[in-house]
Amino acid sequence: MYKKNFVSISFFDKDIQVAELDSSKKKVLKEGSILLPEGIIQNSKIINEESLAKVVSLGLKKLDIKEKSVGIVIHELTTFNKLLKIPKLSDKELDEAVRFRFQEFYPDTNQEMVLDWKIVGDLGSQYEILALAVPLDILKSFIDPLESIGLLPLVVETPSVSVLRLCDKQTVKLIIYKGSEKTLLTFAEGPKIVATSVVSSDSPDGFIVNTCDQIIKHYSNLSLEKIYIAGVGITQNFISLLSETFKKPIEAIKIHDIKNKSESDLQKYMIPFSLALHDPTEPKDEFSINLLPPNWVKKYEDIRSSNEIWTLTLISSVVIWACFFASVIAFALLASEQVNLQKEKEKTVSSLLPQDIVAQIQEINFLSEKVIKIKSASDDPNSVVNKINKLKPDDVQISGYHIDFDEAKINLTGKSTNLASLIKFKHDLESDPDFSGVDVPLSSLGSQTNLNFNMSFKYKTGAQIQTPGKINIQ
């Protein structure tokens, strides 16, 4: 799981909902709404990016949210989704086939788009694939204002994906999420989004139910099994009308993982909470979906890693300078003590025994040697981290470093898309003269794909450094 706090931002026409969970994903640290002045978003599209950046920046300050890594939920109406059936091909050929087939349904073939897809079903000789696309200019209008205020997007998805995540993965279901402005209707078969529709939340209950009925009748080859409801403003009359019309079980969506919020808060902020429960560091493959292009994801991950390394370097520098100043103070105290001893000697009055002086000198010498050793190890961890990153295959993601300078030992945690990449990473480390004793526990090799792994090894240059201390990079 993603070890740092992760902020999810969900866009609506009149406000933005923000939520931050702790690293356990069970406690809400912050949540709130940022009101949007008129003219920033119209018809679900960003009109004034500069004003949006200022409003979001001020809103996050008021909510006291300092975390920079974010996930984004953009308007459903700005995206296009399609369920496709594609013959089983290699990953590269499958990607090309999905993009080619999707152009048949995309409303403007001349408009540059961002598309991602995932396999949601296996039909024997074919895959069922959910394809999701958004025009590039619209995506940039959401991303650029956030980037301009220092935020680092990791994942982009739609409200229908967010609410479907909280439902069962088997039944044919109708999901009704009622927000303060819009009501989202999602018709899904297991993990597959079949159709979505957005209507005004001010619409009469009968109109909303009739729209649901039209969707279900249009896909008459699927038999509705269950209805999920969520959001705010759902009345008993509306539930009764659904029950009378469809005569199917009706269930309220629950978020069981979060323990410190009331049910009304969980319903109000359900979409950002759902995204916050998602793991944004999961490997990009044919079973996951993210509308943020891969090169953008890598760009923001590199920025985040650089910030973490800079912070680590700053902390190391502070420790070294603190020890240096402690040594200076110790020498000053020694000089002062020597002056006092000299004066007392002249008066033939000695208040300090020789063994006490020797003990103080030994203590000062120990501090001096410690400072010299720290300064001799002035090569900060950047060289170690950078060298490991150069040896790491693209399919391997490192989520945590633990550098123990006492033992000259490095522990890594992370995730690999496949076993072959993890084994290659191990061999590359073993082949490098600066590393030795590479060890990957057998428990990390238990499957062929999506392996969570732990790895430890010695760093030969670090073995010469006897500086006490341990450094973690998460």
N, C-alpha and C positions, 0 to 999 in steps of 0.2 A: 504494500500500500504506500501511498504518497506520504512521506514522513513529516513534511512541513505543513503548517496551516494553509488551507487552500480557500480562496474567496471566490464565490460564484456570483455572477452578475446577470440578472434576467431583465431584458428590455420589454417595456410595454409602451403604449402610446402616451400615457400621462405620467408615468413614473417608472423608476428602476428599482427592482428589489435586489437587495444585497444580503448575502449570508456567509458567515465564516464558522467552520467547525474546527474543533481541535484535532490533533493528529490521530486520535482513536476513532474519529467519526461518530462519536456517541454523545458529544456535548456541543451545544451551540455557544460559541464565544460572542458573536455579534450578529444581529440581523436588523434590518430596517428598510425603509422606503425613501428614495430620493425623488422628490417631486420635480417634474419637468415643466418649465415655462412653455407657453404656446409658441409654436414656430420651430421647435427643435426637431420633433418627429411628426411627420404627416403621412397618412396612409401607410404606416408601418415602415417608413423609410427616413433615414437621417437627412435633414435639410440643412442644419447649421452645426457643422462638426466642431468649430471653435467654441461655440456656446456650450455644446455638450461636454467638452473636455473640462471647462470651468465648473460646470454644475456637478459633474462626477467628482472632481477633485475636492470641491468644498464639501460635498455630501460625505465622502469617505473620511475627511477630517472630523466632521461632526460625529460620525459613528466611531471615531478613534480606531479606524482600520489602517494598519501600517503594512500589512502583507502585500507584496507586489505580484505574486503569482495568482492568476485569475483564470476562471473558466467563464464562458459567455453563452447565454441563450438568446438567440436573435428571433425576430418575429416569424411566426409560422408562414405568414402571407408572403414573405420575401423569398421563400424557398420552394423547390419543386421536388417531389419524391415519386418514385415509380418502382413497382415490383416487377422484376424481369426474370425470365427463364433463359439461362445461358448454358450451352454444352460444357461439360467438364474439360477444362484446358489448364495449362500451366499458369502460374500466378501472373506472369507478364502478359500472356495471350488473353487471359481472363479479363485483366484490366482494360486492355485495348478493346475487347469485345463489348464490355459494359459501356464504355465511353461511346463507341460507335452506335450501339443500340439506343442509348439514351438520347442521342441527337434526333431520333425520330419523334420523340415526345417533347423535346425542349421547345418552348414557344418562339424563341429568337435564336436561330442557329448562328447568326452573325455576332451575337453578344458573347464576350469571353466569360466563361463560367468556371467555378470551382466545384468539383464533384468528388464525392467519396462514396464507398459502397461497402456492404458486408454480406456474407453468405448467411441466409436465414433458414435455408431448407435444402435437403438433399433428395432429389427425385430419381435417383439411380443414375441415368446417363446425363442428367442436367442438374444445375444448381438453381435454387431460387435466391435471387439477389435483391436486396433493398438498396436502391440508388438514391442519393440525396444530393441536390445541387443548389447553388446560390450564385447569382451574378457577381463577378469579381468586384465591380465598382460598389455594389451594395455591401459586400463583406468588408471591403476596405473602409467604408464609411462608419462601420461599427468599430473596427480594429484601430484605425489611425488615431482617433481622439484618445483612446485609452493608452496607446503607446506613447503619445505626446506628453502624458503626465506620469510616465515611468512605470506603467503597469505592463506585465509580461503575460500575454494570453498563452494558454496551453491547450485549450480545447474549445471548440465551438459546436453547438448542437441546437436543436429546435425544441419547442415545448412538447411536441408529440413524442419525441424520443425520451424526454425527461419523465413524462407521466407513464409511458409504457414500461419504463424501467421498474416502476413500483408495483406492477401488476404481475399476475401469474404468467408463465411462459408457455402454456398449453392451449387454453381455450380460445374459441372465437368470441371476441368481446367488443363491446361498445364502451368507450371511455369518455365521460363527460366531465371536463374541467371548467368550472365557472369562475372567472376572474371578475375583478371590479369593473372592467371595461368590455372584455370579449369572452365568449364561451367557446372553448375548443372541443370539437367532436372528433374522436379518433376511432376508426374501425380497424381492428387488428385480428390477425389469426396467429396465435402463439406470439413469437417475437417479430412477426411481419406486419408492418404498417400497410394496410390495404388502401385506406383513404382517410383524408382529413378534411375538415371544414371548419370555418370560423364564422360565428354569428355574434351580433351584439348581445351583451348580457342583459340589456334593457328589453330585449324581445320578449313577447308573451311566452309563457310556458308551452302553449299549444304550438307555436311556431317552431320552437326548438325541438320539441318531440316530433313534429311533422318532418323537419329536416333530417332527424335521425332515421325516421322511417323510410325516407326516400333513399338514403345511403344504403340501408340494409336491403331494400328491395332491388336496388341497382346491382348489388352483389348477391343475387339470389342463390348462387352456387355455394355460398357459405351459410351455415345455419348458426344463428346467434345463440350463444350459450349463457352469457353473463353480461351484466351491465355494471360498470364501475362509475362511481360519482366522487367528485372531490371539488375543493375550492370553497368559495364564500357565497352566501346568499341563496343556498339551496333550501327550498321550503318543503314541508311535508306534502303540500298539494302537488308540487312538481314530482316528487317521488311516487305519489299515488298515481299520477297520470302516466308515468313511465311503466309502472307495474300493470296498470289496466291495458295499456297499448301493446306491450311486448310479452307480458306474462313470463318474464324470466327473472332469475335471482338478481337482486340489486345489492351491491356491496360497496361500502365506503372505503376509499383507499387510505391505508394507514402507513405511517412511517414508524416502524417498531424500534429501529436502531437508536433514535434520538430520545433521550430520557428526561431532559431538563426543560422541556417546553410543553405548554398546554396544547390540547388538540386543536383549538381555534388558531393558534400561532402556526402549528404544523400545516394546517389547511391553507392558511393565508400565504405562507412562504413555501408551499410545496415544491414548486418548480426549482427555485434556487437551492433548496435543501436536497432535492434529488440529484442535481448536478454536483453538489458538494460531496455527496456520498460516492460519486464516481471516482475511479482511479485514473487521473490524467496521464500517468506515466506508463500505462499498459502498452505493450508493443503494438505498433501499427501493423495490422495484418488483415487477412480477408474476413476476420470475424469481429472486427471493431470498426467504428465509424467516427470520423472527426472532420468537420468542414474546414478546419484550419489546415492549409497546405503543408506538406511535410517540410519544405524548405523554410517556411515561417516558423514551424514548431522548433526546428533545429536552431534557428536564429535566436529565438527567445530563450531556449535552454542554454545556449552558449553564453548569453548575457547573464542569466541567473548564475551559472557556474563561475563566470568571471567575478561577479559580485561576491560570491561566497569565498573565492580564493583571496580576493582583496581584503575581505574582512578577516580571514585567517592570518594573512600577512600583517595586518594592522595589529591584531592581538599579539602575535609573536613579537612584533617590534616593541609594543608596550611592555611586555614581560622582560625583554632584554634591557630596555632602558630603565625599567624599575630596579632590576638587579644592579645595573651600573650605578644609579644614584644611591642605592643602598650601600654599595661599596664605597662610594665617595664619602658618604656620611660616616661610615665605619672608620675610614682613614682619618677623617677630621676629628672624630671622637678619640682615636688613638693619639693623635698629635696633642690634643688638649690634655689627655691623661698624662702624656709624657712630660708636658710642661708642669703640671701639678706635682708629679713625682719629683721632678728636679727641684722645685721650690721646697718641698717637704724634706728632701735630702739635705739641702743647705741648712735647714733648721734642725737637722738631726732628728726629725720626727717622721717615722715611717708608719703610715696608716694602712698600707697594702703589703701583704706578704708576697715574696717573689713568685711563689707558685700561682697566686691569683693573676699576676701580670702575665705569666707564661700562658695561662689558660685563655686570657683575653686575646693575646697575640695569635694563639692557635686558631681561635674562632674567627679572627679577622682574616688570617691566611686562608682559612677554608672558604670564606665568602669571596675572597679575591680569586682563588682558583676556580670557583664556580662561575664567576663573571667571565674569566678568560675562556673557559670551556664553552660557555654560551656564545661568546663572540666568535670563537673558532668554528662554531656550527652555524655561521651566518647564512649559509645556503638555506633559504626558506623552503617550505614544502612545495613551492610551485614546480620546481624541477621534477620532483617525484610524481606529482599529480599529472603534469603535462606529459611525462614519459609514458605513464600508464595509459592515458587517453590516446596517445599515438598508436599504442599497440592494440587498443580495443577495436574489435570489428564493429561495423555499424549496427549489426543486429543485437549487440550486447549493450545494455544500459546499466550504468553504475549509479546506484541511489545513495550509497554511503561509503565514506572512507574512515578508517580508524588507524592513525599512524602513531606507533609507540616508539619514541626515540630511545627509551631505556633498553628495549629489546631489539631495536632496529627491525621492527616487524610491522607489516601492513596487513590489515584485514579489509576486504571489500565485501559489500553486499550489493545485489542488483538483480536484474532479470534479463534472460536471454531468449530471443525468439525461437531458437532451436538448439539442439544438443551440439551439432557440428560447430556452430559459432563459439559456444562456450569452450569446447575442446581446443579449437584453434587459438582462442585467447590464452588458454593455459600453456599451450606449446610455445606461443610467441613470447610469453613471459619467461619460460624456462630457457629459451634460446638467447635471451638478452643477458650479457655478462653482469649487469648490475643487479639482477634478481636471482634468487635461489630458493629452493625448498618450497616450490609452489604446491599448495595442497587444496584440493576441492573435495569436501566430504561426499560420500556416496549418496547421501540423502539429496544432494543437489542434482544428481544425475538420474532421478527416478522417472523422467518422462522425456519424450522427444521434442516437445515444443513448450514454449512459455515457461521456462524453468526459473524459479527463484533460487539464487545460489549464494553461497558464502565461500570466500576464497582467502587464503592467507599465504604469505610468503615473506622472505627476508629481502631487505634492501642493502646490498653490500656496502655502498657508500655510507648509508646511515649507520652501519654496524660500527663505524669508527667514531661515531658521535656518542659520547657518554652523557649528553645533556639530559637531565631528568625531564620528563614531561610526556604527555599524550595529547594528540590532537585528533578531533573528530570533524569530518565534513559530512553533513547530511544533505 
